[in-house]
Amino acid sequence: MLNEIPGIDRKPPAHRTMNYFVIPGITSPELNRLLYIVSHFTGIPPSRIRSKDQTKEVASARHIFSYVAKMTFGFTYQFIADYLNRSSHSTIKKSVQQAINYMETEGSFRQIVDQVGGALSDFEHRRAS
């Protein structure tokens, strides 16, 4: 998956992985880390998550990203929209609501959200130690 990102031609050492996902123009290491984790668990490259691609799999990855960014980190809808190259905060608001709906009806979606949350918690725990 790392090889699919422009400018990355080898797998980085595990302790340096997050440094490879810094997105120019965005100053949020939390969102960069979240993008990498969502990409890992969904199999969708970060560039596609941030693209205009509207296929169901990419939209679902974007819903997960938006939900976790809002509920875990508390970023504003507009900040998340800017990060994901979206024109309006209302797009992200709808995306978060869609994630909530999917979590209530689709077990596999809920499982990925839980895995993403667990990976974030593990990262923060290791960082604090």
Contacts in CASP RR format, 6 or more apart in sequence:
PFRMAT RR
TARGET T0000
AUTHOR 0000-0000-0000
METHOD contacts of the structure
MODEL  1
MLNEIPGIDRKPPAHRTMNYFVIPGITSPELNRLLYIVSHFTGIPPSRIR
SKDQTKEVASARHIFSYVAKMTFGFTYQFIADYLNRSSHSTIKKSVQQAI
NYMETEGSFRQIVDQVGGALSDFEHRRAS
1 39 0 8 1.000
1 40 0 8 1.000
1 43 0 8 1.000
1 45 0 8 1.000
2 8 0 8 1.000
2 10 0 8 1.000
2 11 0 8 1.000
2 12 0 8 1.000
2 20 0 8 1.000
3 9 0 8 1.000
3 10 0 8 1.000
3 11 0 8 1.000
4 45 0 8 1.000
4 47 0 8 1.000
5 20 0 8 1.000
5 21 0 8 1.000
5 45 0 8 1.000
5 46 0 8 1.000
5 47 0 8 1.000
6 47 0 8 1.000
8 20 0 8 1.000
12 19 0 8 1.000
12 20 0 8 1.000
17 36 0 8 1.000
18 29 0 8 1.000
18 32 0 8 1.000
18 33 0 8 1.000
18 36 0 8 1.000
21 32 0 8 1.000
21 33 0 8 1.000
21 35 0 8 1.000
21 36 0 8 1.000
21 46 0 8 1.000
22 29 0 8 1.000
22 32 0 8 1.000
23 32 0 8 1.000
23 35 0 8 1.000
23 46 0 8 1.000
23 50 0 8 1.000
23 83 0 8 1.000
26 32 0 8 1.000
26 82 0 8 1.000
26 83 0 8 1.000
28 75 0 8 1.000
28 79 0 8 1.000
28 83 0 8 1.000
30 69 0 8 1.000
30 73 0 8 1.000
30 75 0 8 1.000
31 69 0 8 1.000
31 73 0 8 1.000
31 75 0 8 1.000
31 80 0 8 1.000
31 83 0 8 1.000
33 120 0 8 1.000
33 123 0 8 1.000
34 65 0 8 1.000
34 68 0 8 1.000
34 69 0 8 1.000
34 72 0 8 1.000
34 73 0 8 1.000
34 116 0 8 1.000
34 120 0 8 1.000
35 46 0 8 1.000
35 49 0 8 1.000
35 50 0 8 1.000
35 65 0 8 1.000
36 46 0 8 1.000
37 116 0 8 1.000
37 117 0 8 1.000
37 119 0 8 1.000
37 120 0 8 1.000
37 123 0 8 1.000
38 44 0 8 1.000
38 49 0 8 1.000
38 61 0 8 1.000
38 64 0 8 1.000
38 65 0 8 1.000
38 68 0 8 1.000
38 116 0 8 1.000
39 45 0 8 1.000
39 46 0 8 1.000
39 49 0 8 1.000
39 61 0 8 1.000
40 119 0 8 1.000
41 64 0 8 1.000
41 112 0 8 1.000
41 115 0 8 1.000
41 116 0 8 1.000
41 119 0 8 1.000
42 49 0 8 1.000
42 57 0 8 1.000
42 60 0 8 1.000
42 61 0 8 1.000
42 64 0 8 1.000
42 112 0 8 1.000
43 61 0 8 1.000
44 57 0 8 1.000
44 58 0 8 1.000
44 61 0 8 1.000
48 58 0 8 1.000
48 61 0 8 1.000
49 58 0 8 1.000
49 61 0 8 1.000
49 62 0 8 1.000
49 65 0 8 1.000
49 84 0 8 1.000
50 83 0 8 1.000
50 84 0 8 1.000
50 85 0 8 1.000
51 58 0 8 1.000
51 85 0 8 1.000
52 85 0 8 1.000
53 59 0 8 1.000
60 102 0 8 1.000
60 109 0 8 1.000
62 84 0 8 1.000
62 95 0 8 1.000
63 95 0 8 1.000
63 96 0 8 1.000
63 98 0 8 1.000
63 99 0 8 1.000
63 102 0 8 1.000
64 99 0 8 1.000
64 109 0 8 1.000
64 112 0 8 1.000
64 113 0 8 1.000
64 116 0 8 1.000
65 80 0 8 1.000
65 84 0 8 1.000
66 80 0 8 1.000
66 84 0 8 1.000
66 92 0 8 1.000
66 95 0 8 1.000
66 96 0 8 1.000
66 99 0 8 1.000
67 95 0 8 1.000
67 96 0 8 1.000
67 99 0 8 1.000
67 100 0 8 1.000
67 103 0 8 1.000
67 113 0 8 1.000
68 113 0 8 1.000
68 116 0 8 1.000
68 117 0 8 1.000
68 120 0 8 1.000
69 75 0 8 1.000
69 80 0 8 1.000
69 83 0 8 1.000
70 77 0 8 1.000
70 80 0 8 1.000
70 92 0 8 1.000
70 96 0 8 1.000
71 96 0 8 1.000
72 117 0 8 1.000
72 120 0 8 1.000
75 83 0 8 1.000
76 89 0 8 1.000
77 89 0 8 1.000
77 90 0 8 1.000
77 92 0 8 1.000
77 93 0 8 1.000
77 96 0 8 1.000
78 89 0 8 1.000
78 92 0 8 1.000
80 86 0 8 1.000
80 89 0 8 1.000
80 92 0 8 1.000
81 87 0 8 1.000
81 88 0 8 1.000
81 89 0 8 1.000
81 91 0 8 1.000
81 92 0 8 1.000
84 92 0 8 1.000
86 92 0 8 1.000
99 109 0 8 1.000
99 113 0 8 1.000
102 109 0 8 1.000
102 110 0 8 1.000
103 109 0 8 1.000
103 110 0 8 1.000
103 113 0 8 1.000
END
